[in-house]
Amino acid sequence: MNDQTKTVMAGLLFLSWGGLVVAGMAPVEPFVTFIGSALVGLGVFHTTLTKPGDDK
C-alpha cells in the first residue's frame, strides 16, 4: 500500500467517524481528543521537516 492510499483511507475513516458524531451515534469527546492529537502530530511532523532559519 502506498502513502497516497493510506492517506485516502485515513481521510475516509476520519470523515466516517465525524459523520457518526454529527448523527449522534458516537460520543463527541474521543473525536475532539483525536482532532487535537492529530493537529499536534501534524505540527511535530512539520517542525521536523523544516530546517532552522527556513521560515524567512
C-alpha positions in Angstrom: 0.0 0.0 0.0 1.5 3.4 -1.0 1.3 6.6 1.0 -1.4 8.1 -1.1 -3.7 5.1 -0.5 -3.0 5.3 3.3 -3.9 9.0 3.3 -7.1 8.5 1.5 -8.1 5.6 3.7 -7.3 7.7 6.9 -9.4 10.5 5.5 -12.4 8.3 4.8 -12.2 6.8 8.3 -12.0 10.3 9.8 -15.0 11.5 7.8 -17.0 8.4 8.7 -16.3 8.9 12.4 -17.2 12.6 12.0 -20.4 11.6 10.4 -21.3 9.3 13.2 -20.6 12.0 15.7 -22.8 14.5 13.8 -25.5 11.9 13.6 -25.3 11.4 17.4 -24.3 7.7 17.0 -20.8 8.2 18.5 -19.6 10.2 21.5 -18.0 13.6 20.9 -15.2 13.7 23.4 -13.0 11.0 21.9 -13.4 12.6 18.4 -12.4 16.0 19.7 -9.4 14.5 21.5 -8.4 12.8 18.3 -8.6 16.0 16.4 -6.3 17.7 19.0 -3.8 14.8 18.9 -3.8 14.8 15.1 -3.1 18.6 15.0 -0.2 18.2 17.5 1.2 15.3 15.4 1.0 17.4 12.2 2.8 20.2 14.0 5.6 17.9 15.1 5.8 16.4 11.6 6.0 19.9 10.0 8.6 21.0 12.5 10.9 18.0 11.9 10.8 18.7 8.1 11.9 22.3 8.3 15.5 23.5 8.9 16.2 26.2 11.4 16.2 29.6 9.6 14.0 28.4 6.7 11.0 30.4 8.0 12.1 33.6 6.2 
